[in-house]
């Protein structure tokens, strides 16, 4: 029996599950914050894109993904110690497994106090 177009689209992946957009803000620490609330079990792609629009010398920016897989709770730097000394963009991604209906979070750590820029985060469910 052939599948109808409607039934074929029911389980199409990837599906954007959540997104965060922080624009034109002075980089500052952000504690663990949900990107996807109550994400169902599955495999996800976690993307981060950061743009430094106003540089600050000698400082760094780190953006983490936070989730729980079959083994344990995880915090992994998707962008790690990115320098804020000059304008530019940085991007990173990781594939993660969420094992239970739970939040997928992000956090930001930085030593910058005057660097300005944008952070975009997108989480897609791929399976």
N, C-alpha and C positions, 0 to 999 in steps of 0.2 A: 504494500500500500504506500503510495507516494504521500509525502507530507505537504500540506497546504502551506502557502507563504506565511499565513498567520501562525501556524504551529512551528514553523521553522524559526521564526523570530522570537519565540518565547524564551529561548535559552541562548541568545546570541551574546557573545562576549567580545571585546571588553565593554564594560558598563561603567561610566563615571559614577562613583558612589559618594564622593565628597570633594570639596575644593575650598581652599582658603586663599584670600587675596588681601595682602597688606601692602598698600601703596603709599608712596610719599611719606614714609614714617621714619623717625629717627630710630635706628636699630637699638633694641633693648631686649633684655632677657624676657622670655615668655615661658612660663611653666607649662607642664603637660596640659594640652588643650585638644579636645576632639576634632578630628577632621571628618570621621565617619562615626556616628553614634549607633551602637548596637549592630555592627557589621556582622553579617552572617558568616559562618565558616567558609573558607575558600582561599584562593590564591589571589593576591593583589599586587599591583604595580604602584609604587609610591614615587612620584616625581616632585622635584623641587627645582625652581628656577629663581635665582636671586640677581638683582641688578643693583649695583652701587652707583647712585647718581651724584652724591656728594661725598668725596673721599675724606678719610681721617687717617693720619699716619699711625703706624705701629699698633694697629688693632686687628681683631679677627672676629669672624662670625661663623657659628656652627648651627646647622639645622638638623634635628634628630627625628627619626621615625620611632614610634613607641607602640608595641603590639605584643600579643601573646601567641606563641606557636605551640606545637605538640610538646616541646621540651620545657619552655620557660617563658617568663616575661622578658622582653627585649627592648633595648634602647640602642639604636645604631645611628651614627652620624651619616646622613646622606650628603651633606656638604660639611666638610671638616676643616676648621681653622682657616676659612677663606679670608684673605687679607683685604682690609678696607682701605689700603694705602692709595689705591687709584680707582678711578671709575672703570666699570666693566660689568660683565655678566658671568654667572657661574651656574652650572646645572648638574644635577645628579639624580640617580634613580636606583631603586632596589626592588626586588621581588620578595614579597613576604607572604607568610601563611598565617591566617587568623583561624584558630581552631575552635573557638566557641563564639557564640553571639556576644561580642564585646566591642568596646570602642577601639578605633585606630586613631592614635594621637600624634601630635608633633610637639616639639619644644625648640626654643631658640636660646642659645647662650652666646654672649658676646662680651668683649671688653670695650667695644666702641661706645662713645657717649655723644658724638656729634655726627657720625656717618649717617647718611640718609639714603634710602633706597626702597626697593619693592621686593617682596617675597610672594611667590605664587606656589601653591601646593595643590596637586591633583592626585587623587587616589582612585584607581580603576580596579574593578574586579575582573580578573581574566579567566577564572575557573571556579 
